[in-house]
Structure formats: C-alpha cells, structure tokens
Amino acid sequence: MLDKPVKIAILDAVPESYWADDEGITDAQKFIDLLAPVNSQAVFDIYFVCRHEFPDLINDYDGFLFTGSPASVHDDHDWIQQLSQLLVDINKTSKRIVASCFGHQLVAKTFGGEVGKNEQGWVIGNYVLNITRQYDWMQPGKTNTGIYHFNQERVTRLPANAQSFANTDTYPYYAYTLGDNILSLQGHPEQPLRAMNNFLAATEDNMPAEEVERARIFIGSGAPDSHIWAQWMMRFFTA
C-alpha cells in the first residue's frame, strides 16, 4: 500500500438522472472505492458539477479527478463550460489532474485537441491496452493491461505536446499525459462488472443489435486490471 497524505477533489460529471442506471451508486463513490485501498491517507471530497458544485479554492487540494459522464463534451451546458475553465485554472497551478472518459475528452478539447465519434460505433467492454511508454509512477510495470470501455466518442487529435502512452488496436490515443501534471485515459477503472452490465441494459434499446452483442462478449471477456490502474493513478497523484 502507498501511504502518503493527499487530498483529492472528485469532479463527478454524471447527472443525477442517470444514477439509477447503477443502483444509485455514483461514479465519485466508485473512484473512492477504487483508490482508497491503495492509500490509507488519501482524503476525498466530492463535487457534483452537473449541480454546479465546484471547489471554492483550488489550493485546498493536491489533485483533481475528472470522471466520465453520459454527456458529450460538445453539449452546450453551462456546467461543462465552467468545468473546462476550472481545468484551465487548475493546470496553471501545476496541480495533479487525472481524467477519465468524458474527463479525458474534455482535457483534449480544452487544450486544443479534437473529439469525435468512434468509427466502430459503441465501444463497450474489457479491451486490451498496449502500454507504449513507461513513467516512474507506473508501478508495477506492465506492457499491456485490460480495462473497461463504455463510450461512443473518442479523442481524434491530441493537444500539442501531449504524449500518448497506451493504445488499443483501433485507438492510438487511449491514454496520454500532458505536461508533468495531467494523466488522461479513455477507460473506466472505477466501474465494476455489475455497473457495466447495468449500463448496457440501460443503453441497449438505443444501440444496433450487433453492437449490443459485441458489448456482451467484451464485457464477459475477463476481469480488467483495475487494481493496476488504481496504483498508477494514486502514485501519479502523490508523485
């Protein structure tokens, strides 16, 4: 276990109307469940940004975690614009930022990259990532990991100076760093198998049948390496 004091603000971007899709369990709580066992001295505060809850003072925190969301970064919501501005303000302080899925895409869009639709449609399930670059915080070291996906958009162009360090067979920008203080990944290390099945059940009526079947196959393809990503993320926060 990594025992270092760190205070992290979790910026939960899932609207409350979607919480019932997974038994009312918020993404923020799932990230706490993922990360707290790695570092007993970590402290977490939750902000539901769709409710316009934001930290008053950036300097109250050592790090910030931007969650996924059923929203698109292209949606015209005031809270998304406010979250993007907060991202810019945090980055100016060089405090650590970890961004997942929607957060990963928001980082790219905010700093000059591009986000578009997946060419393959919905990407759901446990897919293998090829790790193409190693950092000191990537302990234990791995050359590939499995991780859950649940998205229909992705980063199509990285911001200038971003460094990709993980890819799938069809997605070259799956995970990247930007500067020394931003770690961004498309996947969902926080989601358990239960949540993946629940999210598919809530979404499948609006999906082509072949994509639903593919999702079921990849959700059932084995346990992802969430514990590895939990260690990497916490080591990044405390580096």
C-alpha positions, 0 to 999 in steps of 0.5 A, spaced: 500 500 500 502 507 498 501 511 504 502 518 503 497 524 505 493 527 499 487 530 498 483 529 492 477 533 489 472 528 485 469 532 479 463 527 478 460 529 471 454 524 471 447 527 472 443 525 477 438 522 472 442 517 470 444 514 477 439 509 477 442 506 471 447 503 477 443 502 483 444 509 485 451 508 486 455 514 483 461 514 479 465 519 485 463 513 490 466 508 485 473 512 484 473 512 492 472 505 492 477 504 487 483 508 490 482 508 497 485 501 498 491 503 495 492 509 500 490 509 507 491 517 507 488 519 501 482 524 503 476 525 498 471 530 497 466 530 492 463 535 487 457 534 483 458 539 477 452 537 473 449 541 480 454 546 479 458 544 485 465 546 484 471 547 489 471 554 492 479 554 492 483 550 488 489 550 493 485 546 498 487 540 494 493 536 491 489 533 485 483 533 481 479 527 478 475 528 472 470 522 471 466 520 465 459 522 464 453 520 459 454 527 456 458 529 450 463 534 451 460 538 445 453 539 449 452 546 450 451 546 458 453 551 462 456 546 467 461 543 462 463 550 460 465 552 467 468 545 468 473 546 462 475 553 465 476 550 472 481 545 468 484 551 465 485 554 472 487 548 475 493 546 470 496 553 471 497 551 478 501 545 476 496 541 480 495 533 479 489 532 474 487 525 472 481 524 467 477 519 465 472 518 459 468 524 458 474 527 463 479 525 458 475 528 452 474 534 455 482 535 457 483 534 449 478 539 447 480 544 452 487 544 450 486 544 443 485 537 441 479 534 437 473 529 439 469 525 435 465 519 434 468 512 434 468 509 427 466 502 430 460 505 433 459 503 441 465 501 444 463 497 450 467 492 454 474 489 457 479 491 451 486 490 451 491 496 452 498 496 449 502 500 454 507 504 449 511 508 454 513 507 461 513 513 467 516 512 474 509 512 477 507 506 473 508 501 478 508 495 477 510 495 470 506 492 465 506 492 457 499 491 456 493 491 461 485 490 460 480 495 462 473 497 461 470 501 455 463 504 455 463 510 450 461 512 443 466 518 442 473 518 442 479 523 442 481 524 434 487 529 435 491 530 441 493 537 444 500 539 442 505 536 446 501 531 449 504 524 449 500 518 448 502 512 452 497 506 451 493 504 445 488 499 443 488 496 436 483 501 433 485 507 438 492 510 438 490 515 443 487 511 449 491 514 454 496 520 454 499 525 459 500 532 458 505 536 461 508 533 468 501 534 471 495 531 467 494 523 466 488 522 461 485 515 459 479 513 455 477 507 460 473 506 466 477 503 472 472 505 477 466 501 474 465 494 476 462 488 472 455 489 475 455 497 473 457 495 466 452 490 465 447 495 468 449 500 463 448 496 457 441 494 459 440 501 460 443 503 453 441 497 449 434 499 446 438 505 443 444 501 440 444 496 433 443 489 435 450 487 433 453 492 437 449 490 443 452 483 442 459 485 441 458 489 448 456 482 451 462 478 449 467 484 451 464 485 457 464 477 459 471 477 456 475 477 463 476 481 469 480 488 467 486 490 471 483 495 475 487 494 481 493 496 476 490 502 474 488 504 481 496 504 483 498 508 477 493 513 478 494 514 486 502 514 485 501 519 479 497 523 484 502 523 490 508 523 485 
